[in-house]
Amino acid sequence: MIKSLKALAIGLPIVAATLVAVPGTASADLGQCGRGYFCAWDNDGFKGAFAQWFGNSRNWGDKNMNDRADSVFNNARSSSTVPDNVAVYIHAGYSNMDICVLPGETYDAGMNDNDYSSHQWLHGC
């Protein structure tokens, strides 16, 4: 009986610590963005709802990210023949360009949060 109580006394804090360490919500990170893709998250720090595009998008509503992005990442493969810069627009339909994201570049703090609705891959912005 004493051995059982000791085992229980040792085991309970470990179980409790494990339960406390588990995050309440899932989060995304840069590693979630596939090579060759442009990615956006709806929270700062590359967390929260996530969308990625291999090509252009006239309307981020197609992935439920319209006017929601707080952080973005251009995980392009640089090439002289393939467009690898991403022009990010405030409005759908490539209207009112606001930022240009170069290959390997991220935007997080300092973005005009929650204002983006489309993007286009270009050779230069």
N, C-alpha and C positions, 0 to 999 in steps of 0.2 A: 504494500500500500504506500509506504514512504517513497519507494523508487518511482511509483506511478505519479505521485504528487510532484516529485522533483522533476521528472520528465515533462509533466504538464507545466510546471513553473518555468522551465527553460524554453519549452516550445511555444507557449502563448506569446511572449514578447517578439519572437521571430515571426510568427504569423501576423501579429499586429503591425510590425514594421513593414512587412511585405504589403499588407493591405493599404497602408498609408502611402507607400512609395508609388503605387499605381496611379498614373494621371487620370483625371476625370474625363478628359476629352482627348481625342486623337489630334496630333499635330503633324504638319508637313515640314519638310526641310528641302534644302537644295538638292540632296541626293535623290529626291523623288522625281526631279525633272529629267526626262530622258535626253540622251545625247542627240543634238540636232534639233531640239525643241525650244520654243519660247513658252515660258511658264508664268502663271500669276497665282497669287494667294490672296485671300480676302482679309488677312490680318498682317500687321507688321511682323517682321522677324521670320517671314516665310512659313507661316503657320495658318491653320484653318482650312477652309474650303480651297480646293486646288483645281486648276485647269491647265492643260498644255495643248499646244498647237504645233504641228509640223509645218504648216503653210500659213498663208494669210487668213485673217478672219475679218470680214466686213462688219460683223456684229457679235460681240462677246456674249450676247444673250443665248447663242447656240450652246454655250456651256455654263449658263447661269452665272456668268461673271460680269455682266454688264453693269458698269458703275459701282463695282465692288472691290477692285484690286487695291491692296495696300502695299504689296511688294511684288516685284517681277524679276525674272532671271532669263538671260539669253544664253542658252547652252548650245549655241551654234557650232558647227564645224567650219572653221575659217577656210575660205576658198576664193581664188580669184575669179572663178567662173560661176559660183553659186552665191546669191545674195546672203549676207550674214549679219547685216545690221537690221535692227527692228525699230521702225518708226511706230510710236504709240500715239494714238489719237484720242481726243476727249469724246468725240462723237462717233457713232456708227457710220459706216460708209467712208472711212478714211478722211474724216473732216476734222480740222483743227489739231494738227500735230503738236504734241507737247514735249515729248522726250524721245531721244534716240538711244537705244540700248545696244552697245557694241558687243561683239562676241565675248563671252565669259563675264560680262558685266551684270551687276545687280543694281536695282533701285529699291530702297526701303524707306528709311527716314528721309524726308525731303521730297518724297513724291507728292504730287497733288492728289492726295488719297481719295479713293472712291470716285474718280472722275473719268475713268477710261472705258472705252467701248469698242475699240477696234485696233488692229495692228497690221503692218505690212512689212514683209522682208524686202530690203533694198540693198544695193551695192554700197550706198552711202546715204546718210541723212542730211 
